[in-house]
Structures are given as C-alpha cells and as structure tokens.
C-alpha cells in the first residue's frame, strides 16, 4: 500500500482520534493531505471540530460530577474556588473559546468550568463554536503549508515528506530549547 493509499484509507480515523486527544499536529497534517487531494478539506474540518468538541466533554462532566471530591483532594483549590468561579461567571464567553488555544490550561480549565455555575447549554454552544474555529484554523494552516511547499518546488511525495519532517523537527527543537531556557534560572 502506498502512503497516499494509507492516508486515504485511515486518514479520517487518525484525524478523529488525534483531534479527540488534542492533536493540532494531526489536524495540520490532515490539512496538508487535503491540499494534495488525499482527504477532503470540508470533511477534515467537520471531523476535527466534532472530535475535538467530543474530547472536551469528559473533562467538563468530570468537573460537574466530581467537583466536590476533587476539591477535597486538592485543598489549595478550595481557597481559590470562589475567585475562580467569579472569574468564570464574568468572563465565560471569552474563556470557554480561549481554553482550546491555552496549552497547559485546557483540561484544568474545562474541569473548573464544569465545577462552576455555568449552564451546560451555554458551555456546549461556546465549546462548539470554539471547536469549529480551532478546526478551521489548523486545517487551513496545513492546507497553506501544502501550498507553500508546492510553491517551493517540492513536488514529489518523498520531497514533501522530507520538507514537512524537517519543519516539524525544527519546530520541536526550537520549542525544547526555549523551554529549557525558560526553566533554567542561570540564563
């Protein structure tokens, strides 16, 4: 089976799984595959948005159902809960859509929103909007990357894979270096 055939056969499933688990890279890769005609861009967006929306539900409902026991387990949160609830109540229209883009705070934020007094329907509507914006943004980043690679003259599949792998590796190395500098007090 060729790489293109593999993507066409399993791409949508991999996209759904990756988006469910917060996989921006998977959505970008699916957008890139859509540029090359292996996947359909509208379907990539719908699957990514739906899977991402569904991936947030367990955390929201964990906060809703198990919030009091979580507070007993983490007493430091008890002292901050009133302040956090007040912030969520005043700013939930901006906070819920923003959580998807706030790396490191997404899961905790969803649990805290579940524990707050925000209704299920307002949360679901804001979360659905956020998932759609997220899916469109990252799918188009992948699609635009494919267009950019094509403009650079990388037309063969092997060359495209090498270019994409090099870009992803470079971004990963840059991220690791920046994190180490941030965490190293001597620099």
VENGIJO-V327030 format. One record per helix or strand. SS is the DSSP state (H for helix, E for strand). FROM is the first residue (numbers start at 1). TO is the last residue. If there is no record, write none. Layout:
SS FROM TO
SS FROM TO
//
This chain:
H 3 20
H 24 35
H 41 73
H 75 99
H 106 115
H 120 151
H 157 183
//
